[in-house]
Amino acid sequence: MYETRMAENSITAVTRLSLYHLPDAAARYLFLTVLRAGWIDAAPGGGIARPSCPGDDVLYCLSGRGEVRIGGDQLRIAPGQLVWIPGDQPHEHWADLADPWSVMWFRMQGPDLPLLRLRILGQGGPRVNIASGAEMIAWFQTLFSVLSDQRPGVEVRLNAVLARFLELLSGPANSEARSLLPAPLDRLMKQMMDQPEAPWTAEDMARVARLSHSQLRRLFHQHVGVTPRSFLRNQRLVRAQRLMQESTLSLKQIAEATGFFDAFHFSREFKRAVGQSPAVWRIAEWRG
């Protein structure tokens, strides 16, 4: 994996573990999976540079120091820090010359990794401070164990292990600094969730957030990944599902109670989002 950047260096890298996995074609589209994983004590200055690679690399620094360059951005990585490197961008990483790092790492592949990165990392960048190093190391040990056992069902097990990784990364201790919403956006979203049935014109949203329309859309895109109108529609649909299950209100009454123009508008938006008409969904859920 690593080649030294100093030909005269007599200290060589020590590969503690190197595992490979070749998912079948269906798994690449259905699941998050892992192509490679390992643990390496790098040589001073040892590293790699690539224009791209299949999948994203995730490195967790156990000790020592290292540098990562993604596009034009360069990051210093210290013990207890993790970096998520997009495989679809030029990147380079190398160990410190005086204090080379020891890293556990894996290469992940799956559907729409750019969107996954945005959802998990937000706008905080690819470097993450890990609150519990012991928990992250235990997770890597589980990953290594699953990769070492290639019996049938490995793809499902890998997907489950990666889901746990995403949970660790997005937990309160690690995500608070990265995902804290700007106060104007937090204030608006709370009111929209409390009162999705309100008219909520663009002017109403801007007034509550105390921002211009363009500023508001930009913040929603950066921190939520959808438009304000899309967020509001989802909140209305969630409220509508609840009313369909917990009340005997007609669909027309539910449409009015959740801020839709009429029953037709409600039915159209519901079917677009859920894949079933409200009437069919309600009957199926009641039977369940």
C-alpha positions in Angstrom: 0.0 0.0 0.0 2.7 2.5 1.0 5.9 3.5 -0.7 8.5 5.6 1.0 9.0 9.2 -0.2 12.7 9.0 0.9 14.8 6.5 -1.0 17.6 6.7 1.6 15.4 5.9 4.5 16.4 2.6 6.2 13.1 2.2 8.2 10.5 0.2 6.4 6.8 0.0 6.8 5.3 -2.9 8.8 2.1 -4.3 7.5 0.3 -5.8 10.5 -2.8 -6.8 8.5 -3.9 -6.7 4.9 -7.3 -8.1 3.8 -9.0 -8.1 0.4 -12.6 -8.7 -0.7 -14.2 -9.0 -4.1 -18.0 -8.3 -3.9 -20.2 -9.7 -6.7 -21.8 -7.3 -9.2 -25.1 -7.2 -7.4 -23.6 -6.4 -4.0 -21.8 -3.3 -5.4 -25.2 -1.8 -6.2 -27.2 -3.1 -3.3 -24.9 -2.7 -0.3 -22.2 -0.7 1.3 -19.2 -3.0 1.1 -15.5 -3.1 1.7 -12.9 -3.8 -0.9 -9.7 -3.7 1.2 -8.7 -3.1 4.8 -5.7 -3.3 6.9 -3.4 -2.0 9.6 0.0 -0.5 8.8 2.9 1.1 10.7 4.2 3.4 8.0 7.8 4.2 7.3 8.8 7.8 7.8 7.5 9.8 4.8 5.9 6.7 3.3 2.7 7.3 1.4 0.8 7.2 -1.8 -0.6 9.6 -4.4 -3.5 8.8 -6.8 -5.7 10.7 -9.3 -8.6 8.5 -8.1 -9.5 5.0 -6.9 -12.6 2.8 -6.8 -14.3 3.6 -3.6 -13.5 5.9 -0.6 -10.6 5.3 1.8 -11.1 5.8 5.5 -7.9 6.1 7.7 -7.9 6.1 11.5 -4.7 7.3 13.2 -3.7 5.2 16.2 -0.3 6.9 16.9 2.2 9.2 15.2 1.3 11.8 12.6 0.4 12.0 8.9 -0.6 14.4 6.2 -3.5 14.1 3.7 -4.0 16.2 0.6 -7.4 16.1 -1.1 -7.6 18.3 -4.2 -6.0 21.5 -3.0 -6.6 21.0 0.7 -4.0 19.6 3.0 -4.8 18.2 6.5 -2.6 17.3 9.4 -3.8 14.0 11.0 -3.0 13.2 14.7 -3.8 10.3 17.0 -7.5 9.8 17.5 -8.4 11.4 14.3 -10.1 9.8 11.3 -10.1 11.0 7.7 -12.5 10.1 5.0 -10.8 10.4 1.6 -13.1 10.6 -1.5 -11.9 8.2 -4.1 -13.4 10.3 -6.9 -10.9 13.2 -6.2 -7.1 13.4 -6.6 -5.6 12.6 -3.2 -2.4 11.9 -1.5 -1.4 10.8 2.1 1.9 10.2 3.8 3.4 9.6 7.2 5.3 12.2 9.1 9.1 12.1 8.7 9.9 12.4 12.4 6.8 10.6 13.9 5.3 8.2 11.3 1.8 7.1 11.9 0.2 3.8 12.5 -3.2 3.6 10.8 -6.1 1.2 10.6 -7.9 1.7 7.3 -10.5 0.4 4.9 -11.8 1.1 1.4 -15.5 1.4 1.1 -17.7 1.0 -2.0 -21.4 1.5 -2.4 -24.2 3.4 -4.1 -23.8 7.2 -4.1 -20.8 7.7 -1.8 -20.7 11.4 -2.4 -24.2 11.8 -1.0 -23.3 9.5 1.9 -20.3 11.7 2.7 -22.4 14.8 2.7 -25.0 13.3 4.9 -22.5 11.9 7.5 -19.8 14.6 7.4 -21.9 17.6 6.5 -19.8 20.7 5.8 -17.2 19.9 8.5 -14.7 18.4 6.1 -13.2 14.9 5.9 -11.3 15.0 9.2 -13.1 13.8 12.3 -12.1 13.7 16.0 -13.1 10.4 17.4 -14.5 10.6 20.9 -13.9 7.0 21.9 -10.7 5.5 20.4 -11.4 2.2 22.1 -14.8 1.9 20.5 -13.3 2.7 17.0 -10.5 0.2 17.4 -13.1 -2.5 18.5 -15.1 -1.6 15.4 -12.0 -2.2 13.2 -11.4 -5.5 14.8 -14.9 -6.5 14.0 -14.5 -5.5 10.4 -11.2 -7.5 10.1 -13.0 -10.5 11.6 -15.8 -10.3 9.1 -13.5 -9.8 6.1 -11.5 -12.9 7.2 -14.7 -15.0 7.1 -15.8 -15.2 3.4 -18.6 -17.7 4.0 -22.0 -17.0 2.3 -23.7 -13.9 3.8 -20.5 -11.9 4.1 -22.0 -9.0 2.1 -24.9 -8.6 4.5 -22.5 -8.8 7.4 -20.2 -6.1 5.9 -23.2 -3.9 5.2 -24.2 -4.2 8.9 -20.7 -3.5 10.1 -20.5 -0.4 7.9 -23.9 0.8 9.2 -22.4 0.6 12.7 -19.4 2.7 11.5 -21.7 5.4 10.2 -23.6 5.4 13.5 -20.3 5.9 15.4 -19.3 8.7 13.1 -22.7 10.5 13.4 -23.2 9.9 17.1 -23.7 13.0 19.3 -20.1 12.9 20.7 -18.5 13.0 17.3 -21.1 15.0 15.3 -21.9 17.9 17.6 -19.2 20.2 16.4 -19.7 19.2 12.7 -23.5 19.1 12.4 -24.6 21.9 14.7 -27.1 23.9 12.7 -26.7 27.7 12.4 -29.1 29.4 14.8 -31.4 30.8 12.0 -31.8 27.5 10.4 -32.3 25.6 13.7 -35.0 28.1 14.7 -36.8 27.8 11.4 -36.7 24.0 11.2 -38.0 23.6 14.7 -41.0 25.8 13.9 -41.7 24.0 10.6 -41.6 20.7 12.4 -44.0 22.0 15.1 -46.4 23.6 12.7 -46.1 21.9 9.3 -49.8 22.8 8.6 -49.0 26.5 8.5 -49.0 28.2 5.0 -45.2 28.7 5.2 -44.6 31.0 2.2 -41.1 31.9 1.2 -41.6 35.2 3.0 -42.7 33.4 6.2 -39.6 31.2 6.2 -37.2 34.2 5.6 -38.9 36.2 8.3 -38.6 33.4 10.9 -35.0 32.7 10.0 -34.2 36.4 9.6 -32.3 35.7 6.4 -32.8 36.5 2.7 -34.3 33.9 0.5 -31.0 33.2 -1.2 -29.2 32.8 2.2 -31.9 30.5 3.4 -31.7 28.2 0.4 -27.9 28.1 0.6 -28.0 27.1 4.3 -30.6 24.4 3.7 -28.5 23.0 0.8 -25.3 23.0 2.9 -26.7 21.6 6.2 -29.8 19.6 5.2 -29.2 18.7 1.6 -32.7 19.6 0.4 -34.6 22.8 -0.3 -36.8 24.4 2.4 -39.9 23.5 0.4 -38.8 19.8 0.2 -38.1 19.7 4.0 -41.6 21.2 4.7 -43.3 18.7 2.4 -41.6 15.8 4.2 -42.7 17.1 7.6 -46.3 17.4 6.3 -46.2 13.9 5.0 -44.9 12.5 8.3 -47.6 14.3 10.1 -50.2 12.9 7.6 -49.0 9.3 8.1 -49.4 9.7 11.9 -52.9 11.1 11.5 -53.9 8.3 9.1 -52.8 5.7 11.7 -53.9 7.5 14.9 -57.2 9.1 13.9 -60.4 8.4 11.9 -60.1 11.7 10.0 -60.9 11.5 6.3 -58.1 12.0 3.7 -59.7 15.4 2.9 -59.5 16.4 6.6 -56.0 15.1 6.9 -54.9 17.1 3.8 -56.4 20.2 5.4 -54.8 19.5 8.7 -51.3 19.1 7.3 -51.2 22.1 5.0 -51.9 20.6 1.6 -54.1 22.6 -0.8 -56.6 19.8 -1.1 -57.0 16.0 -1.1 -55.8 15.7 -4.7 -52.6 17.6 -3.9 -52.0 15.5 -0.8 -52.5 12.2 -2.7 -50.2 13.2 -5.5 -47.4 14.2 -3.1 -47.9 11.2 -0.9 -47.7 8.7 -3.8 -44.7 10.5 -5.2 -42.8 10.1 -1.9 -44.1 6.8 -0.6 -44.9 4.9 -3.8 -48.6 4.2 -2.8 -51.7 6.3 -2.6 -52.7 7.4 0.9 -55.8 5.2 0.8 -53.8 2.1 -0.2 -51.1 2.8 2.4 -53.7 3.4 5.2 -55.5 0.1 4.6 -52.2 -1.8 4.4 -50.9 -0.3 7.6 -54.1 -0.9 9.4 -54.1 -4.6 8.4 -50.5 -4.8 9.5 
